[in-house]
Amino acid sequence: MTAFIQILLLFLFTPSAPPVADAVKVMEIVSAQNDHPLWPNFRPAEIPVLVYDSVDTWLFFSKEPPDGFIAVEQHPGVFLFKGQHLLVRGNSIVRLGDRWTATSIFSSYARRTGEKYTAHDLAGIIIHEQFHVFQREKHPRWRQNDGVLLLYPAETPEALQLRRSEKEAFRRAVVAVNPKEITGWVREAIKYREQRFALVAPVFATYEKELQRTEGLSDYIERVARRLDPLNASDITNGIAPAGVRDLGYVEGRWIAMILDKLDTGWKTALEANDSLYLEDILKKVTNDLSDGLEQFTASELDQLRSEANTDFIRWQEKKQQEIKQFDEQPGFRIEIDAASKPLAIRIFEPLEIEILDDGTVYHRLIFSAGNDAGSLRIMHHPCITGFDNSLRVTRVLIHGLEKEPEINEPGKTVKMKEGSSTVELKYARVTKTGLSWIIEL
């Protein structure tokens, strides 16, 4: 038997890995939430869901399946697509036909925290995305512009200390039981929050309020559905902007909702009736009518918060400088895309994996995608640096450490690059090559 035949037989008769979880059983848990309302008029069993179980893609709660899906006979109303459907790229929402649809990719554990997922956890994650669909359909004004993070002011030790003090006060409020103690720590948290907002332009304060209302509320719905402790996964970042600002919106939005559950059971109805309100608007109104126990940090606690913020700020600066130095010194080919005359529109980036550099450009660790009528680029699992104009259009992209040089089609004036999960395909006006470096002018 030849080596080729041995490999072929091994491929044909080796069983494939099983799905991460039983999609039907997970969705039964989702459906059960209809009997235990998490939010007024929010019914998960009425919101379509696409689930990739690591083998196939399942469609639930949809009347009409799209092309490529087949009915699952033993489960009426459930449809199956062999393999991973193109629309399912993560835990998100997409347009499927004329409906917003939640999407989820099953994983056995959380990438950031390492916690193992049960079927209840996977159901809660799906419900999180379904609540985003509910928000999009019922409350279209509940949208935050994550692009604001790309222009966030330079971090300072003072801002970091205020952010951490605010978060710690909210943490004490959400675990407290006595209404006076809860109210006291809420007022302490809001005090530091207002001091911090005084350091930045109003657009950044508004962004955080909107973030609490969209992602924070969805995070709250998820944690309640998963029956998790309020403090679960509440320290994903070190609090340093801009990633720390993004993370804080999730955590404080969740905590404020949980605090309101203790102080005013009618707060959800009030927000449904007037969806222009922010969570902290409701919290302030509720706590203004209550007495407090005058909770506040001690002098030694404040000294510790200040000392830790100063130390962590210095360490972060040193780490960031080293990371950028490594980026600059990567061996291999380099591409600089000059889009000043034909800016690209941002399509996606990971807010928790960026650093704002001293010159205002942004370093992306995980993913960045942009495009226009000249083409598109998607840099994934490979660092890059981007520059923007005041309208958050991409004017410059730097990619270092490539193993292969780009493909230049001079007659068609196109440039292509594919390496790993990263791709570039653009029309250019001019190309300049110097050594291992390419400058692509659009």
Helices and strands as residue ranges (DSSP letters): H 3-13, H 23-32, G 33-35, G 44-46, E 49-52, E 57-60, E 70-71, E 79-81, E 92-96, E 99-105, H 119-138, G 146-151, H 157-175, H 179-197, H 202-211, I 212-216, H 217-226, H 243-263, H 267-273, H 279-288, H 299-328, E 333-338, E 345-349, G 351-353, E 354-356, E 362-364, E 367-372, E 375-380, E 384-388, E 394-402, E 407-409, E 414-419, E 422-427, E 430-434, E 437-441
